[in-house]
Amino acid sequence: MAHVSIIGTGNMGSALAGLVTKGGHTVESFNSSDADKPVTGEVVVLAVPYPAVAEVLAQRGGQLAGKVVVDITNPLNFETFDDLVVPADSSAAAGIAAALPTAKVVKAFNINFAATLSSADIGGQTTTVLIAGDDADAKALLADIVTAGGLRAIDAGALKRARELESLALLQIGLAAGEKVSWTGGFAVVP
């Protein structure tokens, strides 16, 4: 069984903790007051808002060396919900990978709302988690955690695909923020 550290205890962090434990894996959660608590999981999920990533990396970067680091963030302009704040040819995940050169960074969960992770359902379809990354073993480990928790996992390709995943999330979050779709819905992948 995998041991997963989740940095962030908000809606997404809580939903992911439930998914991990449902699949029989162990989880430890970290909130902002746990600065001195060491990260021990072989998989570390960054379940914080994108603006908090730099602080997490500054505080815990050394602890993340060699680990599978899952970036679930969306680098949105939170004032307008109509743009990404990373360069057009990059992604939040690429920035994290550059800051953590010995970690195995993957992008996942950023197009999933917490409610669909908890319910395992989007419009009658099993919730699907798209996983992008450059390390096949890291993606396989995360896919095993996802499927053990009752969701579908699809390998979305190399880490460079994170840009498209972040753009898809921009669209989805913008629609939900504009009350055009529900926060309990999302995009479903039909097999």
C-alpha positions in Angstrom: 0.0 0.0 0.0 1.1 3.5 -0.7 1.5 6.2 1.9 0.3 9.6 0.7 1.0 13.0 2.2 -1.6 15.7 1.3 -0.5 19.3 1.8 -3.8 21.2 2.2 -7.0 20.3 4.1 -9.6 22.2 2.1 -12.3 20.7 -0.1 -9.9 19.1 -2.5 -7.5 17.9 0.2 -10.3 16.3 2.2 -11.8 14.7 -0.9 -8.5 13.3 -1.9 -7.9 11.9 1.6 -11.2 10.1 1.4 -10.2 8.7 -2.0 -6.9 7.5 -0.8 -8.3 5.8 2.4 -11.2 4.3 0.4 -8.6 2.5 -1.7 -6.9 1.0 1.4 -3.9 3.4 1.3 -2.6 5.5 4.2 -2.8 9.2 4.3 -1.3 12.1 6.3 -2.7 15.6 5.9 -0.9 18.9 6.5 -2.4 22.3 7.1 -0.6 25.6 7.3 0.1 25.1 11.1 2.0 21.9 10.4 5.2 23.6 9.3 7.4 21.5 11.5 5.7 18.2 10.7 7.9 16.2 8.2 6.4 14.8 5.0 6.8 11.0 5.0 4.6 9.9 2.1 6.1 8.5 -1.0 3.4 10.4 -2.9 2.9 14.0 -2.0 -0.2 15.9 -3.2 -0.1 19.7 -3.4 -3.7 20.4 -2.6 -3.2 24.2 -2.1 -4.2 27.1 -4.2 -1.7 27.9 -6.9 -0.5 31.2 -5.2 0.6 29.1 -2.1 2.8 26.7 -4.1 5.9 28.9 -3.9 5.7 29.0 -0.1 5.2 25.2 0.1 8.2 24.6 -2.1 10.3 27.0 -0.2 9.3 25.4 3.1 9.3 21.7 2.1 11.3 21.4 -1.2 14.1 19.3 0.5 11.5 16.9 1.8 10.0 16.4 -1.6 13.3 15.1 -3.3 12.8 11.8 -4.9 9.1 11.6 -4.2 6.1 11.5 -6.6 4.7 15.1 -6.3 1.1 15.5 -7.6 0.2 19.0 -8.7 -3.5 19.5 -8.6 -3.3 23.3 -8.8 -4.8 25.6 -11.4 -2.9 28.8 -12.1 -5.9 30.9 -12.7 -6.4 34.6 -12.5 -8.7 34.4 -9.5 -10.0 38.0 -10.0 -11.4 37.4 -13.5 -11.5 33.6 -13.9 -10.6 34.2 -17.6 -6.9 33.7 -17.9 -4.0 31.6 -16.7 -1.1 33.3 -14.9 1.7 31.2 -16.3 3.4 31.7 -19.6 1.4 30.4 -22.7 4.1 27.8 -23.4 4.3 26.5 -19.8 2.2 25.3 -16.9 2.1 25.3 -13.1 3.3 21.7 -13.2 6.3 22.6 -15.4 7.3 25.3 -12.9 7.0 22.9 -10.0 9.1 20.3 -11.9 11.8 22.9 -12.5 11.8 23.8 -8.8 12.0 20.1 -7.8 14.4 18.6 -10.2 14.7 15.2 -8.4 11.0 14.8 -7.7 8.7 12.9 -10.1 6.1 15.6 -10.8 2.7 14.6 -12.2 -0.4 16.7 -13.0 -3.7 15.2 -11.9 -7.0 16.0 -10.3 -7.0 19.6 -11.5 -10.0 19.1 -13.7 -12.0 17.3 -11.0 -14.2 19.1 -8.5 -14.1 17.8 -4.9 -17.7 16.6 -5.2 -17.0 14.4 -8.1 -14.0 12.8 -6.4 -16.2 12.0 -3.4 -19.2 10.8 -5.3 -17.1 9.0 -8.0 -19.8 10.2 -10.5 -20.2 12.8 -13.2 -23.5 12.6 -14.9 -23.8 8.9 -14.5 -20.2 8.2 -15.6 -17.5 7.1 -13.3 -15.2 10.1 -12.4 -12.1 10.0 -14.5 -8.7 11.4 -13.4 -6.4 12.4 -16.2 -2.7 12.0 -15.3 0.2 13.7 -17.1 3.8 13.2 -16.3 7.2 12.2 -17.6 7.8 9.3 -15.2 5.9 6.1 -16.2 6.3 4.5 -12.7 5.0 7.7 -11.0 1.9 7.8 -13.2 1.3 4.1 -12.7 1.5 4.4 -8.9 -1.0 7.3 -8.9 -3.3 5.5 -11.3 -3.3 2.5 -8.9 -4.3 4.8 -6.0 -7.0 6.4 -8.1 -8.5 3.1 -9.3 -8.3 1.5 -5.9 -10.5 4.4 -4.7 -13.1 3.6 -7.3 -12.3 6.1 -10.0 -11.0 5.7 -13.5 -7.5 6.9 -14.4 -6.2 7.7 -17.9 -2.6 8.5 -18.8 -2.9 11.8 -20.6 0.7 11.8 -21.8 3.9 13.7 -20.9 4.0 16.5 -18.4 3.8 19.0 -21.2 0.1 18.0 -21.4 -0.4 19.8 -18.1 -0.9 23.0 -20.1 -4.0 21.6 -21.8 -5.3 20.2 -18.5 -4.9 23.6 -16.9 -6.7 25.2 -19.8 -9.5 22.7 -19.5 -9.8 23.5 -15.8 -9.9 27.2 -16.6 -12.9 26.6 -18.8 -14.6 24.4 -16.3 -14.0 26.6 -13.3 -15.1 29.7 -15.3 -18.3 28.0 -16.2 -19.0 27.0 -12.6 -18.1 30.4 -11.3 -20.4 31.9 -13.8 -23.2 29.5 -12.6 -23.5 27.9 -16.0 -22.6 24.5 -14.7 -22.7 23.0 -11.2 -19.7 22.6 -8.9 -20.9 19.0 -8.5 -20.5 18.4 -12.3 -17.7 18.5 -14.7 -16.3 16.9 -17.8 -16.8 13.2 -18.1 -14.7 10.9 -20.2 -16.9 8.2 -21.8 -15.1 4.9 -22.5 
